[in-house]
Amino acid sequence: MDKKQAILFTSFGVASEQARRNCIDAAAKRLQKAYPDLAIRQAYTSVFIKKKLAGQGIQVDSLPEALERLQADGFSHVIIQPGYLTAGEEYEKKVLQVAAKYQDSFVKLVISRPIMERPEDGADVLAVLQEIFSLAEGEELVLVGHGSPHQHNPAYENLQALCDKASFPAHIGVIEPTDTPDFAMVLKRLQAKGVQKVLLAPLLLSGGSHVNEDIAGDEPDSWLNRLRAAGIEVRISLKGMGEYPAFQDIYVKRLQEWD
């Protein structure tokens, strides 16, 4: 009897239909293309996002629900591919701790890695950034990731160091107010270089509220308006990283580590 295998693409989730389709679903489709003989399923770890979608009549499994459904459907081998960029609190509490409870439910249940779990993983992201962003003359790139509220994650600093070493003009910060590099640190870097123009973009899997509010929102405390208030000319990209095929390919690379 052939073993039934599945890849479970597990992300925080996003409420925006466009962001969901263009980023998260697009990444899942890339995995399906790379592994046509395996079932590709999805799970969202955000309770808030799941409830919001349920109110719109859209049902998305949590990780426990998705694993129970896979078991009920007779899958024996499952690999969870996290959609997160870093191995932060969501990954630790909503993936590692949850999956541990289901190890005996399958012949094999393994967890692949987030995009930037190890310091050397930053090289994969740097290569993608160099490929997808075209900067105008005198323009530099400001990338805004999520950050971690429970403990500092060095992944963004590791990526910054790689960008600096490669002379790629990127400046990386995070939204989470308790984490670093914060806005003040990014602004200090820009001012030290005398940067006058930037392309502001999310370093997030998907667009949605973080992009529309924290990064490019109308409020005075958005990154867009704070940069402008500092006298910097800002061009905006609202695309989540999941929209770029080159970024989607990093998930394929992570899964290939298990081939």
Secondary structure, 3 states (H helix, E strand, C coil): CCCCEEEEEEECCCCCHHHHHHHHHHHHHHHHHHCCCCEEEEEECCHHHHHHHHCCCCCCCCHHHHHHHHHHCCCCEEEEEECCCCCCHHHHHHHHHHHHCCHHHCCEEEECCCCCCCHHHHHHHHHHHHHHCCCCCCEEEEEEECCCCCCCCCHHHHHHHHHHHCCCCEEEEECCCCCCCCHHHHHHHHHHHCCCEEEEEECCCCCCHHHHHHHCCCCCCCHHHHHHHCCCEEEECCCCHHHCHHHHHHHHHHHHCCC
